Amino acid sequence: MIVRNCSEQDISSLCKIYNYYIKNSTCTFEETPVSERNMGERLATTQSNYPWLVCEDHGAILGYAYATAWKARSAYRHSAEVTVYVDKTATGKGVGKALYQELESQLRKQNIHALLAGISLPNPPSIALHEMFLFEKVAHLKQIGFKLGKWVDVGYWQKIL
């Protein structure tokens, strides 16, 4: 497995991974599948300021991770929200770990000070991944989203770099 910067050639794979979660889980609160055009716009916007990485094995994209601005106000410029999605066939194989190691390394070089991750609950695998990287739970929003016929809580985990 290698972790590298995402490119336009990866957009189809990103959509496949992400759209699975849109359709089948509460890991994301989006409810409409994302088009390749929309994903390409997100990638271009994000990569202008933050890393967007993919994990690849023998030409197959197994997952991706990226960072975005936490909030628009200038005082938040040293904080970032981080996100990771792993292909449903590659969970539990170290893909998320490999992505977060490189993502954190790149964010440190950008002088990012605080990382935040929103996790829909329950989600033991995501919690375990973030806590492996020493994120701590700092907030719990009850019944903040409604998806797949049920109310969903969201927790926030934070790490100071």
C-alpha positions as CSV (number, residue, x, y, z in Angstrom):
1,M,0.0,0.0,0.0
2,I,1.1,3.5,-0.7
3,V,-0.3,6.8,0.4
4,R,-0.1,9.7,-2.0
5,N,-1.7,13.0,-2.9
6,C,-5.0,12.6,-4.6
7,S,-5.3,13.4,-8.3
8,E,-8.2,13.9,-10.8
9,Q,-7.7,10.4,-12.0
10,D,-8.9,9.1,-8.6
11,I,-12.3,10.9,-8.6
12,S,-14.3,7.9,-9.9
13,S,-12.9,5.8,-7.1
14,L,-13.6,8.4,-4.5
15,C,-17.2,8.6,-5.6
16,K,-17.5,4.8,-5.4
17,I,-16.2,4.7,-1.9
18,Y,-18.1,7.7,-0.6
19,N,-21.4,7.0,-2.4
20,Y,-21.5,3.6,-0.7
21,Y,-21.6,5.3,2.7
22,I,-24.1,7.9,1.5
23,K,-26.5,5.2,0.5
24,N,-25.9,2.6,3.3
25,S,-24.8,4.3,6.5
26,T,-25.0,7.3,8.8
27,C,-21.2,7.9,8.5
28,T,-22.1,10.9,6.4
29,F,-25.2,13.0,6.6
30,E,-25.3,13.5,2.8
31,E,-28.3,11.7,1.4
32,T,-27.8,12.1,-2.4
33,P,-24.9,10.4,-4.2
34,V,-22.1,12.7,-5.2
35,S,-21.3,13.1,-8.9
36,E,-17.8,13.0,-10.3
37,R,-18.1,16.6,-11.2
38,N,-19.1,17.6,-7.7
39,M,-16.3,15.4,-6.2
40,G,-13.8,17.0,-8.5
41,E,-14.9,20.5,-7.4
42,R,-14.5,19.4,-3.7
43,L,-11.0,18.0,-4.4
44,A,-9.9,21.2,-6.2
45,T,-11.2,23.5,-3.5
46,T,-9.7,21.4,-0.7
47,Q,-6.3,20.9,-2.3
48,S,-5.8,24.6,-2.7
49,N,-5.2,24.8,1.1
50,Y,-5.2,21.3,2.7
51,P,-4.0,17.8,1.8
52,W,-6.3,15.2,0.2
53,L,-4.7,11.8,0.2
54,V,-5.5,8.3,-1.2
55,C,-4.3,4.9,-0.2
56,E,-3.5,2.8,-3.2
57,D,-2.7,-0.9,-3.6
58,H,-1.8,-2.4,-7.0
59,G,-3.7,0.5,-8.7
60,A,-6.9,0.2,-6.6
61,I,-7.9,3.1,-4.3
62,L,-8.6,1.6,-0.9
63,G,-9.5,4.8,0.9
64,Y,-9.0,8.5,1.2
65,A,-8.5,11.2,3.8
66,Y,-8.4,14.9,3.8
67,A,-8.5,18.0,5.9
68,T,-10.7,21.1,5.6
69,A,-11.0,24.4,7.4
70,W,-12.7,24.0,10.8
71,K,-14.4,27.4,10.5
72,A,-14.0,30.4,8.2
73,R,-13.1,33.0,10.9
74,S,-9.3,33.9,10.8
75,A,-8.7,32.9,14.4
76,Y,-9.4,29.3,13.4
77,R,-6.7,29.2,10.7
78,H,-4.6,26.8,12.8
79,S,-7.4,24.3,13.2
80,A,-8.6,21.7,10.7
81,E,-11.3,19.1,10.4
82,V,-10.1,15.7,9.3
83,T,-12.1,13.0,7.5
84,V,-11.3,9.5,6.4
85,Y,-13.3,7.0,4.3
86,V,-12.2,3.4,3.6
87,D,-13.6,1.2,0.9
88,K,-16.0,-1.3,2.4
89,T,-13.9,-4.2,1.1
90,A,-10.7,-2.8,2.8
91,T,-11.8,-2.0,6.4
92,G,-9.7,-3.4,9.2
93,K,-6.6,-3.6,7.0
94,G,-4.6,-0.6,8.2
95,V,-5.8,1.8,5.4
96,G,-7.2,4.4,7.8
97,K,-4.1,4.2,9.9
98,A,-1.8,4.7,6.9
99,L,-3.9,7.6,5.7
100,Y,-4.0,9.4,9.0
101,Q,-0.3,9.0,9.6
102,E,0.5,10.9,6.4
103,L,-2.3,13.4,6.8
104,E,-1.1,14.3,10.3
105,S,2.4,14.6,9.1
106,Q,1.4,17.0,6.3
107,L,-0.8,19.1,8.6
108,R,2.1,19.5,11.1
109,K,4.2,20.9,8.3
110,Q,1.4,23.4,7.6
111,N,1.5,24.5,11.3
112,I,-2.0,23.2,12.0
113,H,-2.4,23.2,15.8
114,A,-5.7,21.4,16.4
115,L,-7.5,18.6,14.6
116,L,-11.2,17.9,14.9
117,A,-13.1,14.9,13.7
118,G,-16.9,14.5,13.7
119,I,-18.1,10.9,14.1
120,S,-21.7,9.8,13.8
121,L,-22.6,7.5,16.6
122,P,-22.4,4.7,17.2
123,N,-19.3,4.0,15.2
124,P,-16.8,1.9,17.2
125,P,-14.3,1.4,14.3
126,S,-14.0,5.2,13.7
127,I,-13.7,5.9,17.4
128,A,-11.0,3.3,17.7
129,L,-9.0,4.8,14.8
130,H,-9.2,8.3,16.2
131,E,-8.3,7.3,19.7
132,M,-5.3,5.2,18.3
133,F,-4.1,8.6,17.1
134,L,-4.7,10.1,20.6
135,F,-7.8,12.1,19.7
136,E,-10.0,12.8,22.7
137,K,-13.8,13.1,22.8
138,V,-14.7,16.7,23.5
139,A,-18.4,17.0,22.5
140,H,-21.6,14.9,22.0
141,L,-24.5,16.3,20.1
142,K,-27.6,14.3,20.6
143,Q,-30.0,13.5,17.8
144,I,-28.5,16.2,15.5
145,G,-29.1,14.4,12.3
146,F,-31.9,12.3,10.8
147,K,-31.0,9.7,8.2
148,L,-32.2,6.2,7.2
149,G,-35.3,6.7,9.3
150,K,-33.6,7.4,12.6
151,W,-32.1,10.2,14.7
152,V,-28.3,10.1,14.9
153,D,-25.9,11.5,17.5
154,V,-22.6,13.1,16.5
155,G,-19.5,13.1,18.7
156,Y,-16.4,15.4,18.2
157,W,-12.9,14.2,18.8
158,Q,-10.0,16.6,19.0
159,K,-6.2,16.3,18.9
160,I,-3.7,19.1,19.7
161,L,-0.6,18.6,17.6
